Amino acid sequence: MSSITKQLAPLGVALSLAVSPLAQAQDAGDRAEEARASAATANAQAAPRPFEALDQNADGAISKDEAAVDPPLAQVFGTLDKDADGRLSPEEYAVYAQGTP
């Protein structure tokens, strides 16, 4: 090993030790941010949107196309549409909003 290599070796070790906590802190920050984003998504999915927000054409019913913006609602649309008219009335949607399809 050359004398320069011997002199630089401790510097390399010191540098790697200094970078390691920084990288760990960044990883922890990334994981925390992912957890916050996941929680926000879960909260957004857990709270149903107001009927009026989904009834975009304000005709008093939610069509399948209007329900498509809310994937969980779109999945249970057929179950909620008790009169099978292809639209959810405010009463039909209220069952979903209360969490009891």
Sequence and secondary structure as in RCSB ss.txt:
>XXXX:A:sequence
MSSITKQLAPLGVALSLAVSPLAQAQDAGDRAEEARASAATANAQAAPRPFEALDQNADGAISKDEAAVDPPLAQ
VFGTLDKDADGRLSPEEYAVYAQGTP
>XXXX:A:secstr
  HHHHHHHHHHHHHHHHHHHHHHHHHHHHHHHHHHHHHHHHHHHHS   HHHH TT SSSEEHHHHTTSHHHHH
HHHHH TT SSEE HHHHHHHHTT  
